Amino acid sequence: MSRVKRGVVTKKRHKRVLKRAKGFWGLRSRAFKKAYETLVRAMEFAFIGRKLKKRDFRALFISRISAACKKHDTSYSRFINSLNKLNIKLNRKMLSQLAIFEPKAFTQLVEMAKK
């Protein structure tokens, strides 16, 4: 049976990992084994972070809407409930954008919700 040399494939794999580990501290950017361990961990954190980002932004949108509602003497929960009853389907991102950049339009929405 012929001998299989895997040096080229291993070198390519190591280079790929070390390239992604660029900027890590110490041996974590230079030694393959340390770089690989750190990279796997970093990818886990990145995966979790992508999920947390959605949660964080939703909380930000809600706090912005709540602040805008307080200016119009209503609470966030009453405002959202009224919009749902009126069948106005605007997500929280768009409502917060309206509250910041189009305060007149947001005021009209609040007035509709109060009726």
TACOR-V390313 format. One record per residue. N is the residue number from 0. RES is the residue in one letter. D_LAST is the distance of its C-alpha to the last C-alpha in Angstrom with 2 decimals. Layout:
n=(N/N)
res=(RES/RES)
d_last=(D_LAST/D_LAST)
This chain:
n=(0/1/2/3/4/5/6/7/8/9/10/11/12/13/14/15/16/17/18/19/20/21/22/23/24/25/26/27/28/29/30/31/32/33/34/35/36/37/38/39/40/41/42/43/44/45/46/47/48/49/50/51/52/53/54/55/56/57/58/59/60/61/62/63/64/65/66/67/68/69/70/71/72/73/74/75/76/77/78/79/80/81/82/83/84/85/86/87/88/89/90/91/92/93/94/95/96/97/98/99/100/101/102/103/104/105/106/107/108/109/110/111/112/113/114)
res=(M/S/R/V/K/R/G/V/V/T/K/K/R/H/K/R/V/L/K/R/A/K/G/F/W/G/L/R/S/R/A/F/K/K/A/Y/E/T/L/V/R/A/M/E/F/A/F/I/G/R/K/L/K/K/R/D/F/R/A/L/F/I/S/R/I/S/A/A/C/K/K/H/D/T/S/Y/S/R/F/I/N/S/L/N/K/L/N/I/K/L/N/R/K/M/L/S/Q/L/A/I/F/E/P/K/A/F/T/Q/L/V/E/M/A/K/K)
d_last=(85.25/84.13/82.48/78.84/78.01/74.34/74.52/72.64/69.69/69.52/69.72/66.86/64.68/65.53/64.80/61.39/60.45/61.94/60.14/56.77/57.88/58.60/57.24/57.55/59.64/63.36/64.86/61.44/61.72/65.46/66.57/65.40/65.00/62.98/60.94/60.17/59.08/56.83/55.40/54.52/52.75/50.96/49.74/48.34/46.43/45.17/43.95/42.10/40.74/39.21/37.19/36.26/35.13/32.23/31.21/31.59/29.53/26.64/26.77/26.89/23.84/21.85/23.14/22.23/18.59/18.51/20.10/17.71/14.68/16.63/16.94/13.21/13.35/11.94/14.26/15.38/15.20/11.58/10.78/13.29/12.32/8.76/10.68/13.24/11.24/10.03/13.77/13.75/17.25/18.04/20.61/20.73/23.45/21.53/18.45/20.99/22.74/19.67/19.07/22.76/23.75/20.71/18.60/16.99/15.84/14.58/12.66/10.97/10.22/8.84/6.53/5.51/5.55/3.83/0.00)
